Amino acid sequence: MIGAKLLLAVYYFTLVIQYMILAYVVLSWFSRPGGQTFRIYQKLGDILEPLFMPFRRLTRGIAMRTGLDFTPFITIIAVSMIYRLIFAVTSGFIR
């Protein structure tokens, strides 16, 4: 019972991270320095940049050639895969 609730909490945590990444990407298109949304964009960046760093190093060459940063997309995939791994490992123990 407690394990199932903990797994559900992990699921919601990963879902919140994914929505934060999506909001960060959308705000990067529309926020301007000094604007109302820029402070939210900066706070999301402060929270998410540590998650982006390992993937940003991997995609640096692609971003320089194409001008597109795929780091948020890769981070969403990685967070989803980590949750699925946790679920697969713990689902046999939780009844």
N, C-alpha and C positions, 0 to 999 in steps of 0.2 A: 504494500500500500504506500509506504513512504517512498520506495524506489520509483514507483510509477509517478508520484507527484514530483519527485526530483527530476525525472526524465521530462515531464511536461514543462517544468520550469526551464530546463535547458532548451527545450524546443522554443518556448516563448522568447527566451534570451536571444537565440539565433535569429528568430523572426524580427525582433526589434533591431538587431544589428543590420540585417538586410534592408529593412525600411530606412534606417539611418543612412546607409550607403546610397540608397536610391534618392533620398532627399538631398544628400550632399552633391550628387551628380546634377540633379535638376537645378539646385541653387547655384552651382558653378556656372551654369549657362545664363542665369538671370540676375544674379546679385552684382551690385557695383560697390566699390569702396565708398563708405560713407552712407550707403543706403540702409534701409530698414532690415533687409534680409541678410546683409553682409555679416552682422554680428552672429547670427545663427549659423551661417556658413562657416565662420571662423571657429566657433565652438564645436561644430561637427567635425571640422578638420582636426582640431586638437584631440578629439576622441578617436578618430578613425585613422589618422596618419600612422600611428604605431602598427596598426593592422596592415596598412598598405605597404610599408617599407620593404618587407622581404620580396613581395611581388613586384614592386616598382624597380628593384634592382634587376629582376629577371626580364622585365619588359622595357627597359630603358632604350635599347636599340630600336625596337619597334616604334616606340613613341617619338624618337628623334627622326626616324625616316618618314613616318606617316602623319605625325602631328596629333595622333589619337592616343589617349591613355586608356589602356584596357585593364588597368590595375583594379578599379572598383568591380568590374565584371568578374575578374579572376578571384577576387576576395570573396564575393558572394558565392561563387562555386566552391571555394575552399571551406567557407563556413558551413555550407550545406553538406559537404562531404564529411566534415568533422562530426556534425550532428548525426549523420547516417551511420558513421562508424561507431559512435557512442551508443546509438540505438541498437545496432547489430550486436555489439559486445554485451550490452546489459539486458537485452530482451530475453535471453535465456535464463537470467537470474531473477527477473521480476515476474512475479505471478500474482 
